[in-house]
């Protein structure tokens, strides 16, 4: 007689874990979590990315590349799509806001757009910026606020066993101080550390592929100099379930 004793819900329905990244601009997903996202995908997990703006106010090219301001959003979206294809993940959900205008939108309205996508993909893990947005960029802070609202609304309508875990990219206090970053306490916790030695080259290539953006090129150069390729995450306080022993966190830590 068939028994499902000892099987997880993922074993029972043969469903891979699903990752959803929610960010402000093309390249945020790579800077914040590219190495982990690629490992997740390589091991058979589903990966989706929401990108809220076109990044129209970014730099206009590097290394001899020159982009007209009116064309920058189109160029950056193409860079994003090329990278997500490189990573082996799904095409992005584009919310089509203008760069540096995200904080002008009502957070409730923005959160409803995010919530619709959460209902569509049913993620096990959601990653977005923490309260400071790492760099204090207003779009990063706005996407944080709206993502938390969407997360809180979503968990009210699902049973505890299917509630996703919310995480933020985090930076240890000493590193944050070195770069003058004003982070919240949540963004300095090191709840989960993922070794990305296997995928650091893909992350660096992804950053280099954002040829329109100076900060992406600078970050790629810094990563080439690092001897400890890791990505660090903190579990957001909006997470309602006991996360330490959850299947998805065990899976994340095993990558």
C-alpha positions in Angstrom: 0.0 0.0 0.0 1.3 3.5 -0.9 2.2 5.7 2.0 3.3 9.3 2.0 4.8 9.1 5.5 8.0 11.0 5.7 7.6 12.8 2.4 7.5 16.6 2.2 4.9 18.4 0.3 7.5 19.0 -2.4 8.2 15.2 -2.6 4.5 14.5 -2.8 3.7 16.7 -5.8 7.2 16.7 -7.4 7.3 20.5 -7.3 10.7 22.3 -7.2 11.1 25.2 -4.8 10.3 28.5 -6.3 12.3 31.7 -5.9 10.9 35.2 -6.5 13.2 38.2 -6.6 11.6 41.7 -6.3 13.8 44.6 -7.2 13.9 48.2 -8.4 16.1 48.1 -11.5 17.7 45.8 -14.1 21.0 44.6 -12.4 19.7 44.7 -8.8 18.9 41.0 -9.0 22.4 40.2 -10.0 24.2 42.4 -7.5 22.0 41.3 -4.6 21.7 37.5 -5.3 23.0 36.5 -8.7 25.2 33.6 -7.5 22.6 32.1 -5.3 19.9 32.5 -7.9 22.0 30.6 -10.5 22.7 27.8 -8.0 19.0 27.6 -7.3 18.2 27.3 -11.0 21.0 24.8 -11.7 19.6 22.5 -9.1 16.2 22.5 -10.7 14.4 25.3 -8.9 12.1 27.8 -10.5 13.3 31.4 -10.5 11.2 34.5 -11.3 12.2 38.2 -11.1 10.1 41.3 -10.8 11.8 44.5 -12.0 9.9 47.6 -11.1 11.6 50.3 -13.3 13.5 50.5 -16.5 16.5 52.2 -14.9 16.1 55.2 -17.1 18.2 57.5 -14.9 21.3 55.2 -14.9 24.6 55.8 -16.6 24.8 56.0 -20.4 27.3 53.3 -21.2 30.8 52.1 -20.4 33.9 50.9 -22.3 33.1 52.8 -25.4 29.4 52.1 -25.4 27.2 55.2 -25.7 23.5 55.1 -25.0 21.0 57.9 -25.6 18.9 58.7 -22.5 15.7 58.0 -24.4 16.9 54.5 -25.2 18.4 53.6 -21.9 15.3 51.7 -20.5 15.1 49.6 -23.6 18.9 48.8 -23.5 18.7 47.9 -19.8 15.7 45.7 -20.3 17.6 43.8 -23.0 20.6 43.5 -20.7 18.3 42.1 -18.0 16.6 39.6 -20.4 20.0 38.4 -21.7 21.3 37.8 -18.2 18.2 35.9 -17.0 18.6 33.7 -20.1 22.2 33.2 -19.1 21.2 32.2 -15.6 18.6 29.7 -16.9 15.7 31.4 -15.3 12.3 32.8 -16.4 11.9 36.1 -18.3 11.3 39.1 -16.0 8.0 40.6 -14.9 8.4 44.3 -15.8 6.2 46.8 -13.9 7.1 49.7 -16.2 7.6 52.4 -13.6 10.1 55.2 -14.4 13.4 55.2 -12.6 13.4 57.4 -9.4 9.6 57.7 -9.6 8.8 54.5 -7.7 8.5 56.3 -4.3 5.8 58.5 -5.9 3.5 55.6 -6.3 1.0 54.7 -3.6 2.7 51.7 -1.8 -0.7 50.0 -1.6 -1.1 50.2 -5.4 2.4 49.0 -6.0 1.9 46.1 -3.5 -1.2 44.9 -5.3 0.7 44.6 -8.6 3.4 42.6 -6.8 0.7 40.5 -5.0 -0.9 39.5 -8.3 2.5 38.0 -9.4 3.0 36.3 -6.0 -0.4 34.6 -6.5 0.6 33.6 -10.0 4.0 32.0 -9.2 3.3 30.8 -5.6 6.9 31.3 -4.4 8.6 29.4 -1.5 11.1 32.1 -1.1 10.8 35.9 -1.7 13.9 38.1 -1.8 13.8 41.9 -1.9 15.7 44.8 -0.4 15.6 45.5 3.3 14.5 48.8 4.8 17.5 50.9 3.7 17.6 49.4 0.2 21.4 48.8 0.9 22.3 52.0 -1.0 19.4 54.2 0.4 18.1 54.6 -3.2 14.5 55.7 -3.0 13.4 53.1 -5.5 15.0 50.3 -3.4 13.2 51.6 -0.3 9.9 51.9 -2.2 10.1 48.3 -3.5 10.9 47.1 0.0 7.9 48.7 1.5 5.5 47.5 -1.3 7.0 44.0 -1.2 6.5 43.7 2.5 2.9 44.8 2.2 2.3 42.3 -0.6 4.0 39.5 1.4 1.8 40.3 4.5 -1.3 40.2 2.4 -0.4 37.0 0.7 0.4 35.0 3.9 -3.1 35.9 5.3 -4.6 33.8 2.5 -2.5 30.6 2.6 -1.9 27.9 5.2 1.2 28.0 7.3 2.9 25.1 5.6 2.8 27.0 2.3 3.8 30.4 3.6 6.9 31.7 1.8 10.0 32.9 3.6 10.9 36.6 3.1 14.7 37.4 2.9 16.8 40.4 2.4 20.4 40.7 1.0 22.5 41.6 4.0 26.0 42.9 4.7 28.0 42.3 7.9 28.4 45.4 10.1 32.2 45.8 9.5 31.8 45.7 5.7 28.8 48.1 5.9 31.0 50.5 7.9 33.8 50.2 5.5 31.6 51.4 2.6 29.7 53.9 4.7 26.4 52.1 4.3 23.6 53.0 6.7 21.8 49.7 7.1 19.0 48.6 9.4 19.8 46.0 12.0 17.9 43.5 9.9 20.2 44.1 6.9 23.3 43.4 9.0 22.2 40.0 10.3 23.9 36.9 8.7 21.1 34.4 9.0 22.1 32.5 5.8 25.5 32.4 4.1 25.6 30.8 0.6 29.0 29.8 -0.9 28.8 30.9 -4.5 32.3 29.7 -5.6 30.6 27.5 -8.3 28.7 30.4 -9.7 30.8 33.5 -9.0 32.1 33.6 -12.6 28.5 33.7 -13.9 27.6 36.5 -11.5 30.6 38.5 -12.6 29.8 37.9 -16.3 26.2 39.0 -15.6 27.5 42.3 -14.1 29.8 42.8 -17.0 26.8 42.2 -19.4 25.2 45.3 -17.9 27.5 47.4 -20.1 25.4 50.5 -19.8 26.0 50.7 -16.1 29.2 51.9 -14.4 28.3 50.6 -10.9 27.8 47.1 -12.3 31.3 47.2 -13.9 32.8 48.5 -10.6 31.1 45.7 -8.6 32.3 43.1 -11.1 35.9 44.4 -10.6 35.5 44.2 -6.8 34.2 40.7 -6.9 37.3 39.6 -9.0 39.4 40.7 -6.0 37.5 38.8 -3.4 38.8 35.5 -2.0 35.5 34.5 -0.2 32.7 34.4 -2.8 29.6 34.3 -0.7 26.2 35.9 -0.6 24.6 36.7 2.7 20.9 37.0 3.6 18.7 37.9 6.6 15.2 36.6 7.1 12.8 39.5 7.2 10.7 40.1 10.3 7.5 39.9 8.3 8.1 36.1 8.0 5.5 34.6 10.3 6.5 30.9 10.4 9.3 29.2 12.2 11.9 29.5 9.5 15.1 28.0 11.0 14.0 24.4 10.4 11.9 25.0 7.3 12.5 22.9 4.2 13.2 25.9 2.0 15.8 27.4 4.3 17.5 24.0 4.6 17.5 23.8 0.8 19.0 27.3 0.5 21.7 26.5 3.0 22.6 23.4 1.1 23.2 25.1 -2.2 
